[in-house]
């Protein structure tokens, strides 16, 4: 057997670093504790049972349904002596599976919950979690907690973590899925993006469908994004930053309208050929057309098809089709377009009475005009739709991170008591009753929308408006009717990992999960009787293309949500 070297020890920690960070992102637990325990219990990986990926050497008890192997190991007998025994141990496909199973083991054992392992002031903190594990009897060593802290803070551990961070964790840490659209809500291919997180900066481009994916660091803080403006030769800022979450985050950016070069030639009558550039063009009136079913509109600087359509009670798609304009919907000052006569804005000066003016460029022979969204300081400004994209989901996610769950009559969770203030029931004195509907109402009111104001789940059956075809969409309120009877209400958060057949829906809601908590859970789509959005909210097409997200392993039943 070859010698187990110091470099082998460091390699063991480096191998576990990214899986530990991913499990921490999924559960909110301390990744530092995972590494410290793995090192402490395996001698820096030396005593991991070969061929098992069983980092914590967990035995295959009667409830284990996966692969297992028999190993001959030392064990303490009832007489206090060490003896050799043959025992079954669990076998995992990867170290990540092993770390996830450890979390399931802790969550399924009520003694750890009773000891406070999942309390908001404990969860995610190395020292606090270690003390709770020792208190709950995870190990018999009276110095177990302090030894774990010492291992983590040791020089070898920190050296291994530094090396792991330098290599990065591409593919397993949070990502931001970005979609860039123009003012006509059409994808922009090859849009240049600049991304910063902390002291790190990277540049990337969108693909042919306007998509780009940003790999974010787990603990690097908010991510800021810029879009390159070709006309101004500078980066256009996105208002606000995005904090990465364990689940993929979708961002839609409405970019500055595209820069176009405009000929100084006048627009002539339909069918007429445009003449050559003329220095007198700017003083000639637009051609007067005869009576028709359309009014003519002269585009001014600052206009966009969307803005013109809104002013004339029509849609930008209608205007584009009416005038033969195709994606990406170029328009420019001085251009005359048709608007439906029946909906033309009253009091608007018709184009036939307005002179066409363009700024002639003597060097180029062209007039350069830019139609953009601009800030008050006249800088290109992008429109980030993330903040308006089901904004209640960001609030719900924040409650999840706070570790909200029922704690009992003696020490009720104040978050849950507050949820009921958004219902006719008013603030409660205990957190022992079902609060799924109160949670939905509270998140809605916090984001500026009206809820049902009722603490009953089925009050959402006729609330708001249905989704398209009553299909699941990101942020939609899902009213669940269990096969055994009873209702539950929750938010649609995506689809569970590795599920593409639409049979399961990933949810984010209150009074679900392992301990009547705010959790990421899943349930059969066949149980959902209504998907609804609040009145006044306009969803995006991509909301119906559910992203893959992580969920807990708790069974969703009528009993678990009561």
Kinemage of the C-alpha trace (Angstrom):
@kinemage 1
@onewidth
@group {chain A} dominant
@subgroup {mainchain}
@vectorlist {calphas} color= white
{ca unk a 1} P 0.000 0.000 0.000
{ca unk a 2} L 1.431 3.366 -1.025
{ca unk a 3} L 2.159 6.024 1.552
{ca unk a 4} L -0.632 8.546 2.208
{ca unk a 5} L 1.111 11.879 1.722
{ca unk a 6} L 0.478 15.457 2.777
{ca unk a 7} L -0.490 16.284 -0.807
{ca unk a 8} L -3.066 13.474 -0.671
{ca unk a 9} L -4.621 15.184 2.354
{ca unk a 10} L -4.868 18.513 0.546
{ca unk a 11} L -6.280 16.798 -2.543
{ca unk a 12} L -9.016 15.225 -0.411
{ca unk a 13} L -10.219 18.651 0.773
{ca unk a 14} L -9.940 20.130 -2.720
{ca unk a 15} L -12.080 17.280 -4.066
{ca unk a 16} L -14.806 17.967 -1.494
{ca unk a 17} L -14.730 21.759 -1.610
{ca unk a 18} L -17.114 22.293 -4.552
{ca unk a 19} L -19.594 19.542 -3.560
{ca unk a 20} L -19.646 20.958 -0.012
{ca unk a 21} L -20.329 24.447 -1.358
{ca unk a 22} L -23.127 23.090 -3.545
{ca unk a 23} L -24.808 21.231 -0.672
{ca unk a 24} L -24.517 24.362 1.452
{ca unk a 25} L -26.147 26.387 -1.334
{ca unk a 26} L -28.997 23.868 -1.523
{ca unk a 27} L -29.632 23.533 2.211
{ca unk a 28} L -28.229 26.613 3.950
{ca unk a 29} L -25.970 24.459 6.115
{ca unk a 30} L -22.308 25.172 6.880
{ca unk a 31} L -19.937 23.940 4.157
{ca unk a 32} L -17.077 24.657 6.544
{ca unk a 33} L -18.487 22.087 8.980
{ca unk a 34} L -18.871 19.511 6.200
{ca unk a 35} L -15.168 19.807 5.337
{ca unk a 36} L -14.061 19.780 8.962
{ca unk a 37} L -16.123 16.682 9.763
{ca unk a 38} L -14.928 14.890 6.649
{ca unk a 39} L -11.309 15.558 7.611
{ca unk a 40} L -11.796 14.695 11.268
{ca unk a 41} L -13.686 11.454 10.713
{ca unk a 42} L -11.595 10.036 7.862
{ca unk a 43} L -8.085 11.151 8.771
{ca unk a 44} L -7.993 13.611 5.856
{ca unk a 45} L -9.521 11.001 3.564
{ca unk a 46} L -7.142 8.182 4.431
{ca unk a 47} L -9.878 6.024 5.988
{ca unk a 48} L -12.648 6.491 3.407
{ca unk a 49} L -13.817 2.995 2.519
{ca unk a 50} L -12.416 2.282 -0.973
{ca unk a 51} L -14.816 2.345 -3.898
{ca unk a 52} L -17.711 3.815 -1.907
{ca unk a 53} L -17.469 7.643 -2.040
{ca unk a 54} L -18.859 7.244 1.490
{ca unk a 55} L -17.206 10.324 3.003
{ca unk a 56} L -18.735 9.866 6.462
{ca unk a 57} L -18.661 6.044 6.487
{ca unk a 58} L -22.438 5.809 6.977
{ca unk a 59} L -23.730 2.266 7.423
{ca unk a 60} L -26.397 0.748 5.188
{ca unk a 61} L -29.257 0.315 7.652
{ca unk a 62} L -32.610 -1.311 6.904
{ca unk a 63} L -33.946 1.897 5.362
{ca unk a 64} L -31.147 2.186 2.784
{ca unk a 65} L -32.274 1.350 -0.784
{ca unk a 66} L -29.034 2.070 -2.623
{ca unk a 67} L -25.921 0.012 -3.328
{ca unk a 68} L -23.918 -1.310 -0.363
{ca unk a 69} L -20.698 -3.218 0.397
{ca unk a 70} L -19.487 -5.318 3.313
{ca unk a 71} L -16.311 -4.175 5.084
{ca unk a 72} L -14.469 -5.626 8.046
{ca unk a 73} L -13.994 -2.760 10.508
{ca unk a 74} L -13.040 -2.085 14.110
{ca unk a 75} L -15.946 -1.376 16.437
{ca unk a 76} L -16.334 -0.822 20.176
{ca unk a 77} L -18.043 -3.745 21.910
{ca unk a 78} L -20.455 -3.462 24.839
{ca unk a 79} L -17.574 -4.404 27.131
{ca unk a 80} L -15.546 -1.400 26.034
{ca unk a 81} L -13.124 -3.373 23.840
{ca unk a 82} L -12.436 -2.969 20.126
{ca unk a 83} L -13.421 -5.961 17.997
{ca unk a 84} L -13.446 -6.736 14.265
{ca unk a 85} L -16.919 -6.913 12.716
{ca unk a 86} L -18.347 -7.305 9.217
{ca unk a 87} L -20.810 -4.551 8.387
{ca unk a 88} L -22.691 -3.133 5.409
{ca unk a 89} L -21.828 0.403 4.313
{ca unk a 90} L -23.514 2.685 1.805
{ca unk a 91} L -22.018 3.173 -1.674
{ca unk a 92} L -22.517 6.464 -3.564
{ca unk a 93} L -22.030 7.391 -7.198
{ca unk a 94} L -20.141 10.545 -6.215
{ca unk a 95} L -18.875 12.554 -3.270
{ca unk a 96} L -21.722 15.027 -3.875
{ca unk a 97} L -24.283 12.236 -3.399
{ca unk a 98} L -22.564 11.303 -0.158
{ca unk a 99} L -22.684 14.862 1.197
{ca unk a 100} L -26.323 15.206 0.215
{ca unk a 101} L -27.157 11.948 1.976
{ca unk a 102} L -25.460 13.246 5.112
{ca unk a 103} L -27.821 16.237 5.065
{ca unk a 104} L -30.818 13.958 4.552
{ca unk a 105} L -29.637 11.804 7.460
{ca unk a 106} L -29.447 14.823 9.770
{ca unk a 107} L -32.784 16.220 8.591
{ca unk a 108} L -34.581 12.884 9.013
{ca unk a 109} L -33.340 12.378 12.578
{ca unk a 110} L -35.625 14.380 14.922
{ca unk a 111} L -33.017 14.650 17.674
{ca unk a 112} L -30.960 17.091 15.605
{ca unk a 113} L -33.965 19.277 14.881
{ca unk a 114} L -34.902 19.235 18.565
{ca unk a 115} L -31.374 20.266 19.465
{ca unk a 116} L -31.737 23.278 17.147
{ca unk a 117} L -29.495 22.289 14.227
{ca unk a 118} L -31.857 23.928 11.741
{ca unk a 119} L -32.640 27.040 13.784
{ca unk a 120} L -32.014 30.334 12.005
{ca unk a 121} L -29.298 31.379 14.458
{ca unk a 122} L -27.478 28.031 14.100
{ca unk a 123} L -27.878 26.932 10.503
{ca unk a 124} L -24.910 27.870 8.330
{ca unk a 125} L -22.481 28.633 11.183
{ca unk a 126} L -19.607 26.204 11.737
{ca unk a 127} L -19.214 26.743 15.491
{ca unk a 128} L -22.944 26.727 16.268
{ca unk a 129} L -23.667 23.643 14.180
{ca unk a 130} L -20.721 21.767 15.706
{ca unk a 131} L -21.926 22.504 19.243
{ca unk a 132} L -25.451 21.340 18.421
{ca unk a 133} L -24.156 18.093 16.888
{ca unk a 134} L -22.118 17.410 20.022
{ca unk a 135} L -25.097 18.243 22.243
{ca unk a 136} L -27.335 15.898 20.233
{ca unk a 137} L -24.872 13.030 20.638
{ca unk a 138} L -23.482 12.885 17.119
{ca unk a 139} L -20.111 11.901 18.637
{ca unk a 140} L -19.062 10.701 22.089
{ca unk a 141} L -15.902 12.831 22.172
{ca unk a 142} L -16.550 15.666 24.696
{ca unk a 143} L -14.223 17.941 22.692
{ca unk a 144} L -15.778 17.142 19.307
{ca unk a 145} L -17.044 20.675 18.554
{ca unk a 146} L -13.826 22.468 19.467
{ca unk a 147} L -11.752 19.954 17.522
{ca unk a 148} L -13.812 20.576 14.386
{ca unk a 149} L -13.272 24.317 14.721
{ca unk a 150} L -9.552 23.764 15.211
{ca unk a 151} L -9.339 21.530 12.129
{ca unk a 152} L -11.091 24.078 9.937
{ca unk a 153} L -8.914 26.972 11.084
{ca unk a 154} L -5.738 24.937 10.687
{ca unk a 155} L -3.045 25.864 8.182
{ca unk a 156} L -3.495 22.721 6.081
{ca unk a 157} L -7.242 23.170 5.705
{ca unk a 158} L -6.892 26.829 4.727
{ca unk a 159} L -4.151 26.000 2.243
{ca unk a 160} L -6.374 23.374 0.602
{ca unk a 161} L -9.382 25.722 0.476
{ca unk a 162} L -7.288 28.486 -1.107
{ca unk a 163} L -6.103 26.084 -3.807
{ca unk a 164} L -9.674 24.871 -4.423
{ca unk a 165} L -10.953 28.422 -4.780
{ca unk a 166} L -8.295 29.197 -7.356
{ca unk a 167} L -9.475 26.254 -9.459
{ca unk a 168} L -13.122 27.332 -9.131
{ca unk a 169} L -16.356 25.366 -9.122
{ca unk a 170} L -17.742 25.761 -12.643
{ca unk a 171} L -20.930 23.790 -13.204
{ca unk a 172} L -22.046 23.318 -9.614
{ca unk a 173} L -22.452 26.811 -8.179
{ca unk a 174} L -25.223 29.345 -8.888
{ca unk a 175} L -25.673 30.693 -12.394
{ca unk a 176} L -27.464 33.710 -13.833
{ca unk a 177} L -29.298 32.935 -17.068
{ca unk a 178} L -29.423 36.215 -18.996
{ca unk a 179} L -31.661 37.055 -21.951
{ca unk a 180} L -31.049 40.317 -23.831
{ca unk a 181} L -33.888 41.870 -25.845
{ca unk a 182} L -34.211 45.041 -27.877
{ca unk a 183} L -36.937 47.663 -27.449
{ca unk a 184} L -39.207 45.551 -29.620
{ca unk a 185} L -38.708 42.648 -27.186
{ca unk a 186} L -36.695 40.714 -29.763
{ca unk a 187} L -33.488 38.780 -28.892
{ca unk a 188} L -30.175 40.512 -29.578
{ca unk a 189} L -27.451 38.161 -30.791
{ca unk a 190} L -23.792 38.836 -29.952
{ca unk a 191} L -24.651 41.547 -27.412
{ca unk a 192} L -21.510 42.319 -25.395
{ca unk a 193} L -21.926 41.990 -21.632
{ca unk a 194} L -19.567 42.892 -18.808
{ca unk a 195} L -20.049 41.220 -15.455
{ca unk a 196} L -18.470 42.086 -12.112
{ca unk a 197} L -18.662 40.357 -8.752
{ca unk a 198} L -16.452 41.750 -6.026
{ca unk a 199} L -13.040 42.403 -7.541
{ca unk a 200} L -13.534 40.051 -10.499
{ca unk a 201} L -14.652 41.185 -13.963
{ca unk a 202} L -15.452 39.151 -17.064
{ca unk a 203} L -16.812 39.876 -20.545
{ca unk a 204} L -19.046 37.611 -22.631
{ca unk a 205} L -21.501 37.731 -25.541
{ca unk a 206} L -25.021 36.460 -26.087
{ca unk a 207} L -25.724 33.594 -28.482
{ca unk a 208} L -27.961 33.728 -31.562
{ca unk a 209} L -31.065 33.592 -29.336
{ca unk a 210} L -29.903 36.449 -27.106
{ca unk a 211} L -28.954 34.145 -24.219
{ca unk a 212} L -25.849 34.142 -22.020
{ca unk a 213} L -25.012 32.315 -18.807
{ca unk a 214} L -23.034 33.894 -15.979
{ca unk a 215} L -21.227 31.610 -13.527
{ca unk a 216} L -21.358 33.302 -10.132
{ca unk a 217} L -19.292 32.630 -7.026
{ca unk a 218} L -21.266 31.261 -4.091
{ca unk a 219} L -20.185 33.893 -1.590
{ca unk a 220} L -18.889 36.609 -3.889
{ca unk a 221} L -21.739 39.035 -3.248
{ca unk a 222} L -24.009 40.852 -5.741
{ca unk a 223} L -23.393 40.593 -9.481
{ca unk a 224} L -23.488 43.743 -11.643
{ca unk a 225} L -24.052 43.668 -15.398
{ca unk a 226} L -23.355 46.166 -18.211
{ca unk a 227} L -24.278 46.140 -21.916
{ca unk a 228} L -21.984 47.680 -24.541
{ca unk a 229} L -23.455 50.595 -26.523
{ca unk a 230} L -21.894 50.597 -29.999
{ca unk a 231} L -23.003 54.149 -30.730
{ca unk a 232} L -21.671 55.739 -27.535
{ca unk a 233} L -18.671 53.406 -27.293
{ca unk a 234} L -19.295 52.908 -23.605
{ca unk a 235} L -20.915 50.467 -21.239
{ca unk a 236} L -24.608 51.068 -20.524
{ca unk a 237} L -25.349 50.376 -16.876
{ca unk a 238} L -28.001 48.024 -15.599
{ca unk a 239} L -29.860 49.597 -12.711
{ca unk a 240} L -29.322 47.392 -9.664
{ca unk a 241} L -27.320 44.266 -8.925
{ca unk a 242} L -28.403 40.640 -8.552
{ca unk a 243} L -27.526 38.393 -5.627
{ca unk a 244} L -26.970 34.775 -6.747
{ca unk a 245} L -29.228 32.133 -5.200
{ca unk a 246} L -28.835 28.334 -5.044
{ca unk a 247} L -31.399 28.010 -7.838
{ca unk a 248} L -30.647 29.383 -11.321
{ca unk a 249} L -31.657 33.043 -11.613
{ca unk a 250} L -33.336 34.326 -14.789
{ca unk a 251} L -32.597 37.901 -15.908
{ca unk a 252} L -34.186 39.697 -18.846
{ca unk a 253} L -32.403 42.855 -20.010
{ca unk a 254} L -34.098 45.366 -22.297
{ca unk a 255} L -31.104 46.891 -24.054
{ca unk a 256} L -30.753 50.378 -25.589
{ca unk a 257} L -32.412 50.500 -29.008
{ca unk a 258} L -30.016 49.678 -31.816
{ca unk a 259} L -28.064 52.465 -33.529
{ca unk a 260} L -28.950 52.926 -37.234
{ca unk a 261} L -27.568 55.107 -40.044
{ca unk a 262} L -30.264 57.194 -41.747
{ca unk a 263} L -30.107 58.446 -45.304
{ca unk a 264} L -30.930 62.144 -45.712
{ca unk a 265} L -33.297 61.254 -48.547
{ca unk a 266} L -36.946 62.199 -48.059
{ca unk a 267} L -39.709 59.687 -47.713
{ca unk a 268} L -41.780 59.902 -50.876
{ca unk a 269} L -45.250 58.735 -51.809
{ca unk a 270} L -45.873 55.033 -51.695
{ca unk a 271} L -44.181 53.438 -54.686
{ca unk a 272} L -42.033 56.467 -55.499
{ca unk a 273} L -38.280 56.032 -55.726
{ca unk a 274} L -36.275 58.060 -53.246
{ca unk a 275} L -34.122 60.794 -54.745
{ca unk a 276} L -30.498 61.578 -54.001
{ca unk a 277} L -29.393 63.418 -50.846
{ca unk a 278} L -30.310 67.096 -51.069
{ca unk a 279} L -29.123 69.955 -48.899
{ca unk a 280} L -32.600 71.458 -49.155
{ca unk a 281} L -34.256 68.306 -47.911
{ca unk a 282} L -34.583 69.524 -44.363
{ca unk a 283} L -36.874 72.386 -45.386
{ca unk a 284} L -39.252 70.495 -47.677
{ca unk a 285} L -42.604 69.384 -46.305
{ca unk a 286} L -43.590 65.761 -46.210
{ca unk a 287} L -45.717 64.633 -49.137
{ca unk a 288} L -49.471 64.951 -48.538
{ca unk a 289} L -51.228 61.679 -49.169
{ca unk a 290} L -54.847 61.214 -50.056
{ca unk a 291} L -57.553 59.953 -47.757
{ca unk a 292} L -57.029 56.372 -46.561
{ca unk a 293} L -57.671 54.122 -43.594
{ca unk a 294} L -54.313 55.137 -42.109
{ca unk a 295} L -52.870 58.261 -40.586
{ca unk a 296} L -49.217 59.121 -41.109
{ca unk a 297} L -46.931 59.603 -38.126
{ca unk a 298} L -43.520 61.294 -38.184
{ca unk a 299} L -41.027 59.601 -35.875
{ca unk a 300} L -39.195 61.944 -33.541
{ca unk a 301} L -35.975 61.402 -31.635
{ca unk a 302} L -36.750 59.395 -28.536
{ca unk a 303} L -39.622 57.428 -30.127
{ca unk a 304} L -39.778 53.661 -30.299
{ca unk a 305} L -42.383 51.394 -31.843
{ca unk a 306} L -43.550 50.367 -28.381
{ca unk a 307} L -43.979 53.990 -27.305
{ca unk a 308} L -45.784 54.982 -30.524
{ca unk a 309} L -48.048 51.935 -30.314
{ca unk a 310} L -49.039 52.774 -26.743
{ca unk a 311} L -49.889 56.369 -27.711
{ca unk a 312} L -52.134 55.122 -30.528
{ca unk a 313} L -53.827 52.300 -28.628
{ca unk a 314} L -52.302 49.519 -30.706
{ca unk a 315} L -49.346 47.120 -30.447
{ca unk a 316} L -45.786 47.447 -31.745
{ca unk a 317} L -46.273 44.156 -33.629
{ca unk a 318} L -49.237 45.659 -35.514
{ca unk a 319} L -47.218 48.749 -36.414
{ca unk a 320} L -44.260 46.643 -37.532
{ca unk a 321} L -46.398 44.459 -39.799
{ca unk a 322} L -48.317 47.459 -41.140
{ca unk a 323} L -45.096 49.201 -42.195
{ca unk a 324} L -43.055 46.195 -43.293
{ca unk a 325} L -40.597 46.596 -40.410
{ca unk a 326} L -38.936 43.378 -39.332
{ca unk a 327} L -36.960 42.414 -36.280
{ca unk a 328} L -34.985 44.056 -34.724
{ca unk a 329} L -37.491 46.841 -35.497
{ca unk a 330} L -35.219 49.687 -36.641
{ca unk a 331} L -36.890 53.115 -36.565
{ca unk a 332} L -35.292 56.555 -36.804
{ca unk a 333} L -36.172 60.256 -36.622
{ca unk a 334} L -37.738 61.627 -39.785
{ca unk a 335} L -39.193 58.271 -40.797
{ca unk a 336} L -42.919 58.373 -41.621
{ca unk a 337} L -44.954 55.335 -40.665
{ca unk a 338} L -48.601 54.373 -40.865
{ca unk a 339} L -50.790 54.194 -37.783
{ca unk a 340} L -54.371 52.904 -37.865
{ca unk a 341} L -56.676 55.864 -38.519
{ca unk a 342} L -59.381 54.593 -36.216
{ca unk a 343} L -57.029 54.594 -33.237
{ca unk a 344} L -54.780 57.543 -34.105
{ca unk a 345} L -54.243 59.826 -31.168
{ca unk a 346} L -56.620 62.786 -31.235
{ca unk a 347} L -54.937 66.174 -31.466
{ca unk a 348} L -51.689 64.743 -32.898
{ca unk a 349} L -50.322 66.823 -35.772
{ca unk a 350} L -50.533 64.652 -38.912
{ca unk a 351} L -47.294 63.962 -40.721
{ca unk a 352} L -48.623 65.707 -43.840
{ca unk a 353} L -48.315 69.041 -42.005
{ca unk a 354} L -44.864 68.468 -40.524
{ca unk a 355} L -41.535 69.141 -42.224
{ca unk a 356} L -39.086 66.260 -42.215
{ca unk a 357} L -35.841 67.294 -40.523
{ca unk a 358} L -32.602 65.330 -40.424
{ca unk a 359} L -29.121 66.272 -39.297
{ca unk a 360} L -26.948 66.095 -42.421
{ca unk a 361} L -23.465 64.650 -41.966
{ca unk a 362} L -21.268 66.354 -44.612
{ca unk a 363} L -18.489 63.810 -44.182
{ca unk a 364} L -20.546 60.663 -44.447
{ca unk a 365} L -23.485 61.816 -46.557
{ca unk a 366} L -25.654 60.187 -43.890
{ca unk a 367} L -27.508 61.399 -40.829
{ca unk a 368} L -26.807 59.322 -37.735
{ca unk a 369} L -29.702 58.964 -35.319
{ca unk a 370} L -29.995 56.818 -32.225
{ca unk a 371} L -33.252 55.822 -30.583
{ca unk a 372} L -32.383 54.708 -27.062
{ca unk a 373} L -33.677 54.592 -23.567
{ca unk a 374} L -31.557 57.239 -21.855
{ca unk a 375} L -31.002 58.380 -18.308
{ca unk a 376} L -31.525 61.952 -17.097
{ca unk a 377} L -27.815 62.545 -17.682
{ca unk a 378} L -28.332 61.449 -21.318
{ca unk a 379} L -26.409 58.197 -20.926
{ca unk a 380} L -27.594 54.901 -22.459
{ca unk a 381} L -29.693 53.071 -19.900
{ca unk a 382} L -30.741 49.431 -19.880
{ca unk a 383} L -33.953 48.188 -18.346
{ca unk a 384} L -33.517 45.236 -15.985
{ca unk a 385} L -36.746 43.289 -15.728
{ca unk a 386} L -35.619 41.019 -12.909
{ca unk a 387} L -37.004 43.342 -10.231
{ca unk a 388} L -40.457 43.308 -11.853
{ca unk a 389} L -40.329 39.628 -12.827
{ca unk a 390} L -42.639 37.977 -10.241
{ca unk a 391} L -41.163 40.226 -7.524
{ca unk a 392} L -42.908 38.257 -4.779
{ca unk a 393} L -40.548 35.346 -5.490
{ca unk a 394} L -37.551 37.361 -4.330
{ca unk a 395} L -39.422 38.055 -1.085
{ca unk a 396} L -40.357 34.385 -0.685
{ca unk a 397} L -36.731 33.372 -1.286
{ca unk a 398} L -35.616 35.788 1.420
{ca unk a 399} L -37.998 34.109 3.882
{ca unk a 400} L -36.593 30.719 2.933
{ca unk a 401} L -33.087 31.926 3.679
{ca unk a 402} L -34.299 33.155 7.068
{ca unk a 403} L -35.089 29.547 8.010
{ca unk a 404} L -38.763 30.153 8.792
{ca unk a 405} L -40.514 27.148 10.368
{ca unk a 406} L -42.916 26.292 13.152
{ca unk a 407} L -41.182 26.441 16.519
{ca unk a 408} L -44.068 25.788 18.916
{ca unk a 409} L -46.193 27.795 21.324
{ca unk a 410} L -43.351 28.728 23.698
{ca unk a 411} L -41.112 30.287 21.054
{ca unk a 412} L -43.249 30.903 17.950
{ca unk a 413} L -41.578 32.041 14.751
{ca unk a 414} L -42.283 35.767 14.509
{ca unk a 415} L -42.188 35.608 10.700
{ca unk a 416} L -45.193 33.264 10.659
{ca unk a 417} L -47.149 35.446 13.082
{ca unk a 418} L -46.469 38.397 10.785
{ca unk a 419} L -47.737 36.542 7.696
{ca unk a 420} L -51.262 36.484 9.119
{ca unk a 421} L -51.385 40.292 9.228
{ca unk a 422} L -51.908 40.118 5.447
{ca unk a 423} L -55.171 38.199 6.047
{ca unk a 424} L -58.448 38.937 7.774
{ca unk a 425} L -57.325 36.657 10.621
{ca unk a 426} L -54.788 39.257 11.811
{ca unk a 427} L -51.567 38.655 13.707
{ca unk a 428} L -51.537 35.332 15.570
{ca unk a 429} L -50.149 34.445 18.984
{ca unk a 430} L -48.884 30.988 17.998
{ca unk a 431} L -47.368 29.428 14.877
{ca unk a 432} L -49.147 26.091 15.220
{ca unk a 433} L -51.804 26.527 12.512
{ca unk a 434} L -51.466 26.124 8.758
{ca unk a 435} L -49.942 29.283 7.291
{ca unk a 436} L -49.507 28.474 3.567
{ca unk a 437} L -52.203 30.962 2.463
{ca unk a 438} L -50.986 33.607 4.911
{ca unk a 439} L -47.486 33.264 3.439
{ca unk a 440} L -48.772 33.759 -0.125
{ca unk a 441} L -50.842 36.781 0.917
{ca unk a 442} L -47.921 38.352 2.782
{ca unk a 443} L -45.472 37.919 -0.107
{ca unk a 444} L -48.006 39.407 -2.519
{ca unk a 445} L -48.756 42.451 -0.396
{ca unk a 446} L -45.049 43.005 0.276
{ca unk a 447} L -44.454 43.189 -3.482
{ca unk a 448} L -47.335 45.602 -4.098
{ca unk a 449} L -50.031 43.179 -5.297
{ca unk a 450} L -53.365 42.239 -3.731
{ca unk a 451} L -53.740 38.819 -2.192
{ca unk a 452} L -56.955 36.982 -1.326
{ca unk a 453} L -56.829 38.411 2.249
{ca unk a 454} L -57.955 35.004 3.491
{ca unk a 455} L -56.022 32.465 5.563
{ca unk a 456} L -57.791 29.637 3.709
{ca unk a 457} L -55.857 27.973 0.890
{ca unk a 458} L -58.897 27.498 -1.359
{ca unk a 459} L -59.549 31.256 -1.271
{ca unk a 460} L -57.109 31.416 -4.197
{ca unk a 461} L -59.385 29.322 -6.452
{ca unk a 462} L -60.980 32.448 -7.964
{ca unk a 463} L -58.369 35.021 -6.948
{ca unk a 464} L -56.500 37.003 -9.607
{ca unk a 465} L -56.572 35.499 -13.073
{ca unk a 466} L -55.592 32.111 -14.522
{ca unk a 467} L -52.290 31.479 -16.267
{ca unk a 468} L -52.344 30.757 -20.010
{ca unk a 469} L -54.223 27.513 -20.416
{ca unk a 470} L -54.008 26.997 -16.640
{ca unk a 471} L -50.411 25.865 -17.097
{ca unk a 472} L -47.569 26.180 -14.572
{ca unk a 473} L -45.479 29.347 -14.869
{ca unk a 474} L -42.689 30.808 -12.765
{ca unk a 475} L -44.147 32.722 -9.814
{ca unk a 476} L -47.719 31.518 -10.366
{ca unk a 477} L -49.795 30.655 -7.308
{ca unk a 478} L -50.615 26.933 -7.401
{ca unk a 479} L -53.729 25.715 -5.584
{ca unk a 480} L -53.207 22.072 -4.647
{ca unk a 481} L -55.993 19.581 -3.893
{ca unk a 482} L -54.569 16.441 -2.300
{ca unk a 483} L -55.934 13.016 -3.342
{ca unk a 484} L -56.845 12.332 0.295
{ca unk a 485} L -58.641 15.685 0.535
{ca unk a 486} L -57.618 19.131 1.734
{ca unk a 487} L -55.992 22.127 0.025
{ca unk a 488} L -52.545 23.693 0.006
{ca unk a 489} L -51.311 26.804 -1.794
{ca unk a 490} L -47.745 27.547 -2.909
{ca unk a 491} L -45.661 29.289 -5.584
{ca unk a 492} L -44.373 27.595 -8.757
{ca unk a 493} L -40.572 27.835 -8.661
{ca unk a 494} L -39.559 25.670 -11.633
{ca unk a 495} L -39.207 21.957 -12.194
{ca unk a 496} L -37.261 19.509 -10.011
{ca unk a 497} L -33.764 18.527 -11.113
{ca unk a 498} L -33.627 15.758 -13.730
{ca unk a 499} L -37.404 15.903 -14.342
{ca unk a 500} L -38.436 16.956 -17.847
{ca unk a 501} L -41.770 15.173 -18.372
{ca unk a 502} L -43.850 17.804 -16.586
{ca unk a 503} L -45.221 15.371 -14.018
{ca unk a 504} L -43.655 17.190 -11.073
{ca unk a 505} L -43.632 20.873 -10.193
{ca unk a 506} L -40.997 22.526 -7.993
{ca unk a 507} L -42.505 24.871 -5.427
{ca unk a 508} L -41.494 27.585 -2.979
{ca unk a 509} L -44.032 28.006 -0.219
{ca unk a 510} L -44.818 28.134 3.469
{ca unk a 511} L -45.915 25.329 5.787
{ca unk a 512} L -44.303 22.578 3.737
{ca unk a 513} L -40.982 20.684 3.758
{ca unk a 514} L -39.651 18.592 6.624
{ca unk a 515} L -40.768 20.768 9.530
{ca unk a 516} L -43.703 22.922 8.420
{ca unk a 517} L -41.211 25.412 7.032
{ca unk a 518} L -40.749 27.806 4.126
{ca unk a 519} L -39.106 25.427 1.699
{ca unk a 520} L -38.274 24.415 -1.859
{ca unk a 521} L -40.383 21.283 -2.336
{ca unk a 522} L -42.027 19.329 -5.137
{ca unk a 523} L -45.431 17.817 -5.884
{ca unk a 524} L -47.236 16.039 -8.753
{ca unk a 525} L -48.623 18.468 -11.310
{ca unk a 526} L -51.831 16.406 -11.388
{ca unk a 527} L -52.648 17.644 -7.869
{ca unk a 528} L -52.745 21.299 -8.931
{ca unk a 529} L -56.247 22.487 -9.799
{ca unk a 530} L -55.472 26.165 -10.463
{ca unk a 531} L -52.446 28.233 -11.504
{ca unk a 532} L -53.110 31.948 -11.043
{ca unk a 533} L -51.386 35.334 -11.273
{ca unk a 534} L -52.385 38.543 -9.487
{ca unk a 535} L -54.456 41.078 -11.412
{ca unk a 536} L -52.242 43.657 -13.106
{ca unk a 537} L -49.190 41.408 -13.483
{ca unk a 538} L -47.966 40.604 -17.018
{ca unk a 539} L -45.911 37.448 -17.259
{ca unk a 540} L -43.193 36.761 -19.855
{ca unk a 541} L -43.263 33.998 -22.443
{ca unk a 542} L -40.213 32.411 -20.865
{ca unk a 543} L -42.032 32.129 -17.519
{ca unk a 544} L -43.705 29.041 -18.967
{ca unk a 545} L -40.316 27.459 -19.739
{ca unk a 546} L -39.586 26.288 -16.197
{ca unk a 547} L -35.948 26.158 -15.091
{ca unk a 548} L -34.482 23.186 -13.270
{ca unk a 549} L -34.177 23.867 -9.524
{ca unk a 550} L -33.191 21.991 -6.389
{ca unk a 551} L -35.911 20.762 -4.005
{ca unk a 552} L -35.970 19.019 -0.633
{ca unk a 553} L -36.819 15.352 -0.194
{ca unk a 554} L -39.888 15.886 1.993
{ca unk a 555} L -43.109 14.188 0.958
{ca unk a 556} L -45.930 16.632 0.201
{ca unk a 557} L -49.183 15.412 1.764
{ca unk a 558} L -52.326 16.868 3.287
{ca unk a 559} L -50.954 15.956 6.716
{ca unk a 560} L -47.554 17.579 6.149
{ca unk a 561} L -49.176 20.916 5.257
{ca unk a 562} L -51.712 21.097 8.088
